[in-house]
Amino acid sequence: MIITLVIFQVFGMFFPDSGLITGSFRVDLAISMFLITYAADMLALMVSCIAHTTTTAMTIMPFLLVVQLVFAGGIFPLQSRGAQFISNFTLSNWGIKAVNVGADYNSQNSIILTQAIQTMSDPTDEVMGKIHDVLALPELKEKLETWTAQKLQNPLFAHTVPNLLKCWGILLLFTAIYTLIGLIFLEFIDRDKR
C-alpha cells in the first residue's frame, strides 16, 4: 500500500490538498487502498478454503480476476443495467468508487481529450496543425479540459463523507462475507476429516 502511494507520487499523480474523513487525502487514500487490498486477500483466502486443492484454487482465481476487471467500470463504461447490477457485487467496483470519491474526481479537469489530440500530430496535415496551434493557447486548453470534465461527471463519485463511508463500509462488508464463507467451508473440511 505504501509502495503504491509512493509510485503514485513519483509518477506525478495529482493528490488533492485535503481529505474527506481524516483531513489528508493521502491518509484517506491509504485507508481505501488497505480496505481494497484486505478485501481482495479475503477473497483469495475464501477461494482457498472452498477449493480442495491448490490446482483448483489456481484455476478459479484467474476467472475471478477477470470478473473483477471487467465489472470494475474502470477500463470501459458499463452501459447495460445488467452489467451495472453485477458490478455492485465486485469489490473492484467499490474500490474504484472509493478512490474517485476521495480524490474528488468530478471536480478535476480532464486531460483525456487534449492528450488524444496531441497524439494525433501529423506535420503534413494542415487541419491538425491548426488544432495544435489553438490548443497551444493555455486558456483554450484549460476550457477544453474543464468542458471534458463536465461531460464526464459521475454522480457515483460525489465528493461527500457519506459516499466515501459507504464505499469503505461495503469493502468491509465484502471482507466480512468472504471471511465468513471461508470459515464455514473450513468447518466442513474439519468435519470431513473426522
C-alpha positions in Angstrom: 0.0 0.0 0.0 2.8 2.4 0.9 4.7 1.4 -2.2 1.6 2.1 -4.3 1.3 5.6 -2.8 5.0 6.3 -3.4 4.6 5.1 -7.0 1.6 7.5 -7.5 3.7 10.3 -6.1 6.8 9.6 -8.2 4.7 9.4 -11.4 3.1 12.8 -10.7 -0.4 11.7 -9.9 -2.5 14.7 -8.6 -3.2 14.5 -4.9 -5.8 16.9 -3.5 -4.8 19.0 -0.6 -7.4 17.7 1.8 -9.2 14.5 2.5 -12.9 13.9 3.4 -12.5 11.8 6.5 -9.1 12.4 8.0 -8.4 15.8 6.5 -5.5 14.3 4.5 -6.1 12.8 1.0 -3.0 10.6 1.4 -4.3 9.1 4.6 -7.8 8.6 3.1 -6.3 7.0 0.0 -4.1 4.8 2.2 -7.2 3.6 4.1 -9.1 3.0 0.8 -6.1 1.0 -0.5 -5.8 -1.0 2.7 -9.5 -1.9 2.6 -9.3 -2.9 -1.1 -6.2 -5.0 -0.5 -7.6 -6.6 2.6 -10.9 -7.5 0.9 -9.0 -8.9 -2.1 -6.9 -11.0 0.3 -10.0 -12.4 2.0 -11.5 -13.2 -1.4 -8.4 -15.2 -2.3 -8.4 -16.9 1.1 -12.1 -17.8 0.7 -11.3 -19.4 -2.7 -8.5 -21.4 -1.0 -10.9 -22.6 1.7 -13.5 -23.6 -0.9 -11.1 -25.4 -3.3 -9.9 -28.8 -2.1 -6.6 -28.5 -3.9 -4.1 -25.7 -4.8 -4.6 -26.6 -8.5 -8.3 -26.0 -8.3 -7.8 -22.7 -6.4 -5.2 -21.6 -9.1 -7.8 -22.4 -11.8 -10.6 -20.4 -10.2 -8.6 -17.3 -9.4 -7.9 -16.1 -13.0 -11.7 -16.2 -13.6 -12.4 -14.2 -10.5 -9.8 -11.6 -11.5 -11.3 -11.3 -15.0 -14.7 -10.7 -13.5 -13.2 -8.1 -11.1 -11.5 -6.3 -14.1 -14.5 -6.4 -16.4 -17.1 -5.3 -13.9 -14.9 -2.7 -12.1 -16.1 0.0 -14.5 -12.6 1.5 -14.8 -11.5 0.0 -18.1 -14.7 0.7 -20.1 -18.1 2.1 -19.0 -20.7 -0.4 -18.0 -23.7 0.7 -20.1 -26.3 -2.1 -19.6 -28.3 -2.3 -16.4 -27.3 -6.0 -16.0 -23.6 -5.1 -16.1 -24.2 -2.3 -13.6 -26.1 -4.7 -11.3 -23.3 -7.3 -11.4 -20.7 -4.6 -10.8 -22.3 -3.9 -7.4 -21.1 -7.3 -6.3 -17.4 -6.8 -7.2 -15.0 -5.3 -4.7 -13.0 -3.7 -7.6 -16.0 -1.5 -8.5 -16.3 -0.3 -4.9 -12.6 0.2 -4.7 -12.6 2.4 -7.7 -15.5 4.4 -6.4 -13.7 4.9 -3.0 -10.6 6.2 -4.7 -12.6 8.5 -7.1 -14.8 9.8 -4.3 -11.8 10.6 -2.1 -9.9 12.2 -5.0 -12.9 14.4 -5.9 -12.9 13.1 -9.4 -15.9 15.2 -10.5 -14.1 18.5 -9.8 -10.9 17.6 -11.6 -10.1 18.8 -15.1 -9.9 16.0 -17.7 -6.9 15.8 -20.0 -8.3 12.9 -22.0 -9.4 14.9 -25.0 -6.3 17.2 -25.1 -3.9 14.2 -24.8 -5.8 12.3 -27.6 -5.5 15.3 -29.9 -1.8 15.7 -29.1 -1.1 12.1 -30.1 -2.6 12.8 -33.5 0.2 15.1 -34.6 0.9 14.9 -38.3 3.1 17.6 -39.8 1.6 17.1 -43.3 -2.0 17.6 -42.1 -2.9 21.3 -42.1 -6.1 20.9 -40.1 -4.3 19.1 -37.3 -1.6 21.8 -37.3 -4.3 24.4 -36.7 -5.9 22.4 -34.0 -2.5 22.1 -32.2 -1.9 25.8 -32.6 -5.3 26.5 -30.9 -4.5 24.1 -28.1 -1.2 25.8 -27.5 -3.3 28.7 -26.1 -3.4 28.0 -22.3 -6.9 29.5 -21.7 -8.4 27.4 -24.6 -6.7 24.2 -23.4 -8.0 24.8 -19.9 -11.5 25.5 -21.1 -11.5 22.3 -23.2 -10.2 20.3 -20.2 -13.0 21.8 -18.0 -15.6 21.1 -20.6 -14.4 17.5 -21.0 -14.6 17.0 -17.2 -18.1 18.4 -17.1 -19.2 15.8 -19.7 -17.5 13.0 -17.6 -19.3 13.9 -14.3 -20.4 10.7 -12.4 -22.9 11.1 -9.6 -21.4 7.9 -8.0 -18.2 9.8 -7.4 -19.8 12.6 -5.5 -17.2 14.0 -3.1 -19.2 13.6 0.2 -18.3 12.0 3.5 -21.4 9.6 3.4 -20.4 8.5 -0.1 -16.8 7.6 0.9 -18.0 6.0 4.2 -20.5 3.9 2.1 -17.7 2.7 -0.1 -15.5 1.8 2.9 -18.4 0.1 4.6 -19.2 -2.0 1.5 -15.5 -3.0 1.3 -15.6 -4.0 4.9 -18.8 -6.0 4.3 -17.1 -7.8 1.4 -14.2 -8.7 3.8 -16.6 -10.0 6.4 -18.7 -12.0 3.9 -15.5 -13.6 2.4 -14.2 -14.4 5.9 -17.5 -15.9 7.0 -17.8 -18.1 3.8 -14.2 -19.2 4.2 -14.7 -20.2 7.9 -17.9 -22.1 7.0 -16.0 -24.1 4.4 -13.1 -24.7 6.7 -15.6 -26.1 9.2 -16.9 -28.5 6.6 -13.3 -29.6 5.9 -12.7 -30.3 9.6 -15.9 -32.4 9.7 -14.9 -34.4 6.6 -11.6 -35.3 8.3 -13.3 -36.9 11.4 
